[in-house]
Amino acid sequence: MSNSSSSRSPPGPSVSVSRAPPVHTPDYTSDDEDEDGLDLTSDELLNEDPWRNEAAGDEDNDVTSERAQKPKKPSFASRFLSSPLAGLQAVASNTGPGQQDTKDAAGLDWYVEGPGRRVGYDNLTAIDWIYEYSKERTRVQHLTANAPGLVGQLKVLVDASQIWWVLVATGVAVGGIAAGIDVASDWLGDLKTGVCSNVEHGGKLYLNKVLFAAAASILVTRFSPYAKQSGIPEIKTVLGGFVIRHFLGAWTLSIKAVGLCLAVASGMWLGKEGPLVHVACCCANLFMKLSSAINTNEAKKRETLSAAAASGISVAFGAPIGGVLFSLEQLSYYFPDKTMWASFVCAMVAAVTLQAFDPFRTGKLVLFQVTYHSGWHAFELLPFMIIGVLGGLYGGLFIKLNMRIAAFRASAKNPFQGRSVLEVIIVALATALISYPITFLRAQSSELVEYLFAECTDIPADDLGLCKLGIANTGVILILLISSVIGFLLASLTFGLQIPAGILLPSMAVGALFGRSVGLLVEVAQRNHSNSIVFSACEPDIPCVTPGTYAVIGAAAALAGATRMTVSIVVIMFELTGALSYVLPIMVAVMLAKWTGDGIHKRGIYEAWIHLNGYPFLDNKDDTPIPDVPNAQLMTRIDDLICITAAGHSIASLQTLLQQHRFRGFPVITSLQSPTLLGYISRTELTYALASACSPKGRALSKHAEVYLMHAPLADPTTTLDLRPWMDQTPITLSALSTLMLTNAMFQKLGLRYIAFVERGELRGLMTKKDLWIVLNNGEVTTTGQGTGALREHFDEEQEDERGLLGVEHGERG
């Protein structure tokens, strides 16, 4: 796709973009040697790459970039009864890499045109979605063409069923791990209050919440930094096409699971629901290693991870359908129809597995699953709307406060800089001291939500003093409101610590607290003014107001305010309560919560952390208006790029170029005087191709051997190196006169890593995914006319290296 222009960009006000370095970008240097499968730099990929046979001189290789003839539709009998010549006919139907193509006058040059070969992706780089899906289509076509007869059809069936075995195994594993976490955290939670003293050897208080929190933090900081927090911002970034090594490894899974048991039992204001999504993706990644078809394709991996993520929410809330919608609405970057069906299967298997274990011995999937016996009345819509506004206020203020606390933690003013375990201990101790005097805050979050959701008639023992009558009820309302404020502050302080922690359950707890208080206020008003026309719909001698339903609506509103999800929250709450009649009030509250939250802070909690950490994530669901700015004023211009000319290089000169420049890729042009764009070669592929050519196991070429990146008919192929097979000769290009709106749409919809800007075929500039992220998130439009190319000169490269996730990107320094 290439657009050209017949004139240069007209002069106008110049624009440059200034960015502030991200407040916090974690340095994920882990000892975890388990590959997460999101970087394909191993020899296994090369061995399975159909191009490798061609590079080794395999004349029987029938995989080519050439456009193949459309095959004739086989008869029914031929699908199962293959002839001995069928394989030869399939090979003969395609022109081999070393064969002449009668359709093309320059047949010698035809076979190397295309996106080129790939070694894999470096850590903290973006994947090429177009290439990955093209590679998958080529693999399937190759498998189908070489699979005649009944045996061939069985091979195709086995290949298509691999993803289902992976998802079923993931669902079983996630259900089992979730049950284990429930049982272990409940057991540890009981131990922290001590043991009975009337036993043989006596009892003593030997475990407490501070010890649990410290142990969880030590596990994370010492063994697996990726296991901290919920992991959902990183999962969104990975599903958006970013590569983070070890994030989904076996060691991360182990530390996350054990750390969750300790963190939940500590009694801090955190939850396991969000981290279970990370656990589910880790399980799926481990099972994907057993399937070469999935493990060698980055795009297909992310489809599988999107489906697996649904199982995490399924077991967290006992809501399989809600899990599917959560993955669709919150996590996934690309979610086709087939992925929705796969998500449903994985979520269902996980829920069935958890039900089989029955960790609470109640027949419920989660502790706070409830059932209501009455409906609602029209006069309750007003308090439901008030709860929705309160949920939005909570979400917006929580995100603002949490971001400021996170920015302070990353600053030099933080007294706990480099002492994250000590910080966790102090926060856990403060939580224990503050929570102890208040009855509602002594219980763990899941138990608190269970009590707040329940009707008083269903509570066997009112240990928390929730169901008091008369004047005592006023004190309960006041304590509920105070508890919600304290929970808000503690959740803001806890989310972001070096400990496995989610925000979904704490948000539900805060929402349930102020929701129940509103319900009690309405109940008191109805009892005291039962003859009022407002309450005329209430029947005498029958409870008219159910405060527990207000708690459910408050929990939904708080979740919507914090995460900005809508449909998935409504479905999750419906699956939790099973009350179809309460869907409308929940929808009203969620809608108002989202609108109110958007008015306070434009991003949800996960998007805010993505922005804070500086992850190059372009949300394809974001409908924020894009400024109508010409790309010529924002792109990295050719004067600031390091380009490789098509000829005049040796292996040694290119290796020197790689040592001198840190760029992740280089545009290929004909010459500096006439920079016609020929393609783009990534640093990874260039490094591998040069090393392989000089290796004794390879071609053993001299370092002074000539290198070509264009057709050289007079060059000796035995003593020169042709890099065209490693070069993307069909890069996505736009006219230099195009605008940022079109560029943003192409990056988001196509999942591109870079776009080259040309004019009459000549290179004018380049913009990478990270360039666009900088413009959209931290850019300030000025009139200096220097563009992002000159802007990069102001950045400290060593500082960028330390930041890790904002290391060099394709064609840029920062």
N, C-alpha and C positions, 0 to 999 in steps of 0.2 A: 504494500500500500504506500504509494509515494505520490506526493503532490509537488508540483514545481511551479515556479513563478517566473515571469518574464521581466520583472523589474525588481530593483532592490527595495528594501523597506524604506518608506518615506520618513523623512526626519520628523521628530516629534519629541515630546517630553520624555526624557530618559527615566528609567525606573531601576532602582536597585533594591535588594531585599536584605535587611539586616536581621540577624537572628541572635538570640541569646543562647548560650549553651544550656542544655537541659539541667534542671536543678539536681537531678539524681539519675545516674545511669549505673546500675550495679555491675560490678566486675565479676562475672560468673566464671571463676577459675576453680574448677572442681577436680578432685582426684578420681571422679567417676570415669572409669575406663569403658563402661558399657556404652556402645554407640546407640544413639536414639533413632538411627535410621533416617534422619533428616538431612544427612550430608552423604553424598554418594561418591566418595573419593577412594573407595577400596578397589582392589583389583577384580573383585567379583563383578562389579558393574561392567568393567572393560571386557571381561571374559564372556559376559552375556550380551554385550552390545553387538548387534549384527554388523556394525561397521568394522569391528575388530578383525573379523575374518578377511575382509577386503584389504585391511591394512597389512595383514600378514601374507597376502598373496593367494588367498583362497579363491580359486576361480569358480568354485561351485556355489559361492555365495550369491543368492538371488535377491538380496535386499539392496535397493538402490533408491536414490532420490528422484529417479526418472519417473515421470507420470506413466503409470502402467495402463495397458489396455483394459477396458471394462470387460471382466470375465463373462463368458456366457453362462446362463443359468443351467446348472446341471439337472439331469433328469432324476426322477425319484430313485430309480434303480442304481444310478451311478453314485448316489450318496452313500450307499452301503456296499456295493459290489465294485471295488476298485480294480482297475486293470494294471498289469505290471508296468505299462508305459505312462500311467497317470502322473507319477512323480516327475518323469522326464518332460512331459508336456507342461507341467506347472513351471519348471525351471525355464523351459524354452520360451514361455510366454513373456518373460521379462528380460530386458537387455542387461547383461551383467556389467559390472563396473568397468571392466576392461574391454568391452565389446563396442563396436560401432553401432550407432543408432541411425538407421536409414531415414528417420524423420528429421534429423538435425544435421545441418551442413557442417557444424563444428562438433561432431560427435565426441571427439576426444575431450572436450571441455564440458560436456553436458552433465556427466555423472557427479561432478563435484559441486554443482549448484544446489543451494538449499541452506538450511539453518546450521549445517555443520555438525561434527561430532562433539560430544561433551564428555569430559572426565567426571564432572560432578560439581558440587557447589561448596564453596568455602563456608566456614562458620560465619554467622552474622551477615549473610548475603541473601538476596532475593532470588527466587526461582523464576524460571521462564515458563509460564503457564502454557503458552502457545506451543512451545517445543515439546513439553511433556505430553500434552494431549495428542500432538502429531506422532510422537514416538509410540504412544499406546495404540493409536489406530494402525500404525505400521506393524506393530507386533501382532495384533489380532489378525490383520490381513495375512501376514506371514504364516501364522499358525493355521488359519483356515485353508490357505492355499496348499499347505503341506500336510493336510490331514484328511485324505480321502478315505472312503469306506467307513465301516462301522467303528473300527478302532480309532480312526481320526475324529469321528463325531464324539466318541467318548472322551477323547483328549480335550476337545473344545468344551464339552460339558464340565469336565473336571476343572478346567481353567476358569470358567465362568462361576463355578461354585466356591472358589477359594475365598472370596470376600465374605461369603455367608458363614463359612466355618470360622473365619477370624472373628466375626461379629458375635456368633453364638458363644465361642470360647471367651470372648471379652465380657459378654453379659454374665456368664456363669462366674467368672473371676471377680467381677465388680460386685455382684450380689454377695459372694462369699466374703470378700474383704469388708464390705459395708456391714455385714452381720458381725464380723469379728471386731470391727471398730466399735459398734454399738455395745457389744457385750463387754469388751475390755475397758472402754471408757466408763461404763456404768459401774463396773467392779472397782476400778481405781477411784471413781468418785465416792464410792462408799468407804473405801479405805482411808481417804483423806480426813474423814471425821473420826477415825480411831477404830479400834476393835473391842469386842466384848472382854470384860475383865474376869468373868466367871468361867474361864477355861483352865486347862491343866497347868499351863505355864504362865498364866496371866496375860494381860493385854496392855498395849501401850500405843500412844499416838506416834507412829513412826513414819507416817507419810503425810504430806500436806500439799496444798495447791502451789505454794512457791517452789517446792522441790520438783513437782511435775512440770511447771513452766520452765524452770531452769534446765531440766533434763531435755525437754523438747528443743529449747534454743541451742543447747550444746550440740545436739545431733545435727541440727540444720547448719550451724556456723562451721562446725568442724568437718562434717562429712558430705553435705550436699546443700549448698546455698540455693539451688533451684527448688528445694522443697519448702521454701518459706512462703508465707501468705497463702492466697487462694490459688494462684497460678492462672486464673482466667485471663488477665491482661496478656500474659505471654502466649496462652493458647490462641487467643484472638489474633495475635501477631503471627504466630506460626501458621494458622489456617489462612491468613492473608497472604502467605507466600514467603515468609521469612524463615531462615534456617538458624536454629539454635541447638547446638550440639549438647548432648547429655541431658537436655531438659526433660526428655521422656525415657530416660534410661532405667534399668532395673534397680540401680542403687538409689536413684531419686524416688522410685516407687516405694522401696523398702523404708527409707527414712520418712517419707511423707505419711505412710500408713502408721508407723510406730509413733511418729511425732504427733499425729492427730489424736491418737488415744491419750497421750499425755496432756496435750494442750486442752482437749475438751474436758478432761477430768480435773484440770487445774481450776475450773470455775471462772476463768477470765471471760470477758465479753467477746467471744468469738464463736464460730460455728464450723461444722465439718461439711456443710452442704456444698459450698463452692469448691473446696479442695477435693471433694469426691469427683468432680469433673476432671481435675488433673489426674487423679488416680485412674479414672476410666481411660483416659488417653494414653497413659503410661502402659496399661494392660494391653490396649489395642496395638501399641507400637511394638511390644514384645512379641505378640502373636503374628504381627505382620512380617517379622523376620523369617517365619516359616513359609511364606509365600513369596517366591521370587517375582511373580507378576506384579504384586503390589509394592514390594519392598524396593524395587528398582525404578519406580515411577513416582515422582514427588507429587504430582497432581492427584493421582489415585490414592496416595497415602492420605492426603488432606481430606478427600471425600470420606475415607474410612474413619479418620479421626473425628470428623463432623458427626458421623453416625454414632461413634462410640461415646461421644460427649453426652448424648442424650441419656445413656444409661446411668451416668453420674447423678443427674437430677432425678431420674426415675427412682433410684434407691434412696436418695436424700429426702424426698418428699412423698414417696409412694405414689408418684404421678407419672406413669409412662408417657401418656399423651402430652402432658406438660413438659416432659423432658425433650420430646421431639420438637415442640414449639420453641423451647428455650434455645436449643441448638440452632434452629432456623432464625429466630429473632435476634439473639444476642451474640452467638459465636461465629457462625459460618460466614465465610467470604463468598463461597460458591456452593450453592445448595440445589442441585437439580432434583427432579422428581424421584429418580431412582435412589438418591440419598435419603429422601424422606422415608421411603419404604424400608431402607436398610436401618435407619435410625429407629423406626418403630419396632423392628424385629429385635434389635439389640436392647432397647429399653424394656421390651416385654420379657425377654429372657432374664434380664437382671432383676426385674420385679418378681418374677416367678421364683427365682433362686432365693431372693431375700425372704419371700413368703414361706418357702420350704424350711429355711433355717428358723424363722419365727424368733428373732433374738429377744423380743420383749415378752414372749409367752402369752401374748394377748390376742394373737391372730391379726394384729395390725402391722402394717409395713413401717410406720413411724410412730413415735411415742405420742405425738400430739394430734393424731387422727381422731376426729369427733363426728358425731351425728346429732342433728337437731330435730326437735319434735314439733316445732311451730314455725310459722312463716313470719312475714313482716307486714307492716301497715304503711299506708301512704304518708302519714305524718312523719315517719322515720326517715324519709328521703332527705329532709333538711339536715338532721344530725349526721347522716351518712356523707353528705356533701361537705360538712364541716370537717369530718374526719379525713376526707380526701385532701382538703386544703392543708390540714395539719401534717399529713403524710408528705406532701410536696415541700412544706417548710422544713420538715425534718431532713428530707433527702438533700435539698439544696444547701442548707446550712451545714449538714454533716460533710458533704463533699468539700465545701470551702474550708472548714476547720481542719479536716483530715489532710488536705493539700498543704495547708500552712504548717501543720505539724511535720509532715514529710519533708517539706522544704527546710524546716529548722533542723531536722535530723541530718540532712545532707550538708548543712552549713558548718563553717568552722566554729560557730558559737555553741554547737552541741557539746555538752560536757561528756556525753557518752560516745563520742566519735571513736570507733574502733573497739568499743566495749559493749557490744550489743547484748551479750548475755546478762551483764549487770543491769542494763536498762530493762530487760524483760523481768528480772527478779524484782526490781523496784516497782514496776507497773503491777506485777502480780501481788506484791505486798500491799500496795496502795488499794488495789481492787478488793482484797480481803478485808482490810481495815474499814473501808467505806461501806462495803456491802453487809458486814456483820450486823450493824444496828438495825438494818431495814429487813423486815421479814421476807419481802418479795425478792430481794436481791441475794438472799442466801442460797436459793435453789439454783441449780444449773439451768442454762437458758432453755433447753428442751423441756425440762420439767415445768419451768415457769410458763412457757407458752401453752403447755398442756392444761395447766390450771386455768389460765386466762381464757382459753377457748371453750372450756367446759361449762355446761349449765350447772347451777348449784345443786339441782336434784340428782345430778350424775356424779357428784364429788362425794366419795364415801367418807373421807375424813378431811375436814377443812383445816389442814395444818398451817396454811398461810394466812388464815383469817380473812378470806376473801368474801365469804357469804354472810356478813353480819347484817343485822336489821336495825332499824330505828336510827338514833343519833350516831351510833357507832359507824353507820354506813358513810357518814360524812368524813370521818377520819380515814376510812379506806380509800375514798376518792382522792383525798389529799396525798396519801402515801403513794397511790398509783401515779399521780402526776409527778411527785418528787422522784420516784423511781425511774420514770421515763426520762427525766432530765439528766439524772445521774448516768443512766444507761447510754444516753446519747453522748455524753462526755467521755465515758470509759470506752465505748466503741470507737470513737474518733481517735482516742489515744492508742488503742490496742491494734487496730488495723494498720499494718505497716511495720510491725515489729518483726524481728528475725525469728519467726515461729510459724508453723502451719496454722493458718487462721482464715476463716471466711467471714463475710459480712452479711450473708443472707439471713441467717438465724438471728443475729443481734438486731438487725433491722426489723425483723418480724416481732421480736420481743418488745422493742421500743414501741412499735405501732400497736401491738396488742395491749400494752400498758395504758397508753393514752386513749385507745379505742374503748377499752373496758371502762375507763373513768367516764367517758362521754356516755356510754351505755347506762352506767349507774345513775348519772345525773338525769337522763331521760326517764329512767325507771322511777326515781324519786319524784320527779315532776308529775308523772302519770298517776302515781299513788296519791299524791297530795291534791291533785286536781282531776280526779277521775271523772267528774261531771262536766268538765270543760268540753266544748264542741270540738276542740282539737283532737281529743281522745275518744270521740264518740264511736269510733270503729272497734274499740276494745270491748270484749265481752266481760260481763261481771263474774267475779270469783274465778277468773282464769288469768294466769300471768300474761300480760300484754306485751311486755318488753323483755327481750332475752339479751342481757349484757354480753354473753359470750359471742353472739354474732357480731356485735360491735368490735370485739377484739379481733375477730377474723378479718373484718373489713379494714380495721386499723393496720393489721399486719400487711394486708395487700397494698394499702396506700403507702405505707412506709417503704415496702419493697419497690414499688413503682417510682417513688420519689428518689430512691438511691440508685436504682439501676436503669430507670427509664424504660423498662419493659412494660408491655401492656397485655397482649393476648395471652402470652404464656403464663403470666401471673394469675389471670382470671381462671384459666384452665387448671392450674396447680391448686388454687384455692377450692375450686369446685371438686376436684378429685379428693382433696383433703376432707371436705365436709360432706360430700355426697348430696348436698342440698341444692337442687337445681333452681329452686325459687329464689336463692340469694345471688344468682349470677348477675342480675340487673343492678342491685346495690353495689356489688363489687366492681362492676364495670364503670359505674358513675364515679366511685371513689378513686379508682385507678386513673381514669381520664383526668379528673381534677388534680390528682397528685402529680401526674406527668406535666401538665400545663404549668402548675405552680413551680415545680422543680426546674423546668426549663427557663422560667422567668428569673430564677435566682442564679443558676449555673447551667450553662448550655450543654455540658457533658455529663454523662452518667459516671458512676464511680469507677468503672473499669476503663472507660475511655479517658477519664482524667488521669488515671495511673499510666496508661499508655503514653499520653502526652507528657506526663512528668518524667517518665523514664526515657523519653526520646526514641521510642520504637518507631521505625518508619512504616507505620500502618496507615494505609489510605482506605477509609471506610467507604465502600461502594454504596452504602445506604444513606450516606450523609447528603442532605439536600441543601447545605449551606450555599448561598449565592457565591459564585466565583467571579472575581473582578475581570472585566473585559480588557485585559492587558496583552499587548503583542508579545509573542514568545521571544522575539528578537531582543527585547529589553530584559529578559529574565534568564535566558539560556546561557550556558557556558560557551562563549564564542570560540571560534576555531583558533584565534590567537592565543587562547589560554589552554588549549588542548594539546596533549602529546599524541600526535598521529603517526602512524606507520605507513611509509610509502610502499607501493607494491613491489618495488625492485630496489636493488642497491644495498641489500643487507646480507650479512653473514650470521651464522649461528652465534658467534662470539659477540657481535655488535648488538644483537637482540637480547642476549643475556645481560650485557652491560646496561642496556636500556631498562630491563626489569630491575636491576640493582639500584639504578639511579632514581627511579620513579615508583611511587607506591600505588599508582592507579590500578583499579581492578579490571580495566579493559581499555582497549585502544581502537579508535576508528582507523580504518584502512582506506587510503586515498591513492590516486594515481601518482600525483606529485604535489609538491608544495606550491608550485606556480599555478597548476590547474587541479585543485583538490576535488576531483570527481570521486564521490563516495563509492567504494567498492564493497564495503562490508564492515564488520566489527569482530574483533577477536578478544576473547576474555583472557585475563591474566592466567587463570588456571589452565586453560587449554594450551596457551602459548608456552607456559613453563613446562608442561608435560610433554608437548610435542618436541621441544628442543632437547629436553633431557633424554627422551626415548631415542631420538635420532643419533645422539652421541654415545648412547649406552652400548657396551659390547654385546649385550643380549639383543639389541635392536639392530639398527643399520650400521652402527659404528662409524658414523661420518666424522670428518674432521671439523673442528670448530670454525675453520675458515671456509667451510662449504657455503655456497651461495644459497640464499633463501628467497623464494618467490611467493607472492600472494596474488598472482594473476597468471593467466595462461601464458606460458613461455614455451613455444613449440620447438625452439632450438636448444633448450636446456637439456643436459644429460640427466635423465632421471636417476641414474645410479650414483651420481656424485653431488646432486643438489637436493634441496628439501622444498617440497611444495606444501605450503601451509593452508591451501584453500580448503581441504577437507575439515580443518579445525576452525574455520572462519565462518561466521554467519554472513552469508552473501545476500541474504534477503532481510536486512534489518527494517524495522518499521520506521518510516520517515514521514515527515510533515513539511509543508512549506514554511520557510522562515517568516512568512507573513501571517501565519495562522495565529490564533489567540490562545490564551491560557485555558479558556473554557473547553475548547476542543481537546487540548492536551490532557487536561484533568479527566475528561470523559474516557479517553483512550487508556490512560493508566488504570483507571478504576474498572472499566468493563473488560479490558483485555488482560489485565494483570501483567503489564509490561515492566521490564527492568530499566529500560532507557528508550528514548526517542531521539533520532537524529533529524536535524533540520537542514533542509537543502534548498537550493535555488538553482533551477536549471540543471539539476543533477549534481551540483557542486556543494560540498559540505559547508554549512555556515555556523553550525553550533550543535550542542548536545545538551539534553536534560535527562537526569536520572530520576529514579523514583524518590531518592532521598532529597534531591534538589526540589522536587515538587512538594514534598512533605515540609521542607523548610519554608517554602513560600507560603503554604497554606496555614501553617501553624505559628510560625514565629516571624513572618515577614512584615516589614514596614516599608511602604511605598515611599520612595524619595525621588528626587530629580537629579541624581548625580550621574546617571547614565552609564554606570560601570557594570551593572548586572551581577549575577552570582559568581561569575568567573573572577572578577576583581575582588569581590567580597571575600572569597576564600583566602586571600592573601593575609587577612587579618586574624586567621585562626592559628592557634598553637597546635602543631601536628602531634607533639608528644602528649599534650593534654588530651587530644582526641583519642590517642592510642589507649591511655589509661581509662577512658570512659567505656571502652569495650564495644558496646552495642552501636556506637556511632563511629566505628572504624571506617576505613576507606570504602567507598561504594564504587560502582561502575563509572569510571571516567572522572572521578573527583577525589579530592584529598580528604575532606572532612567527614 
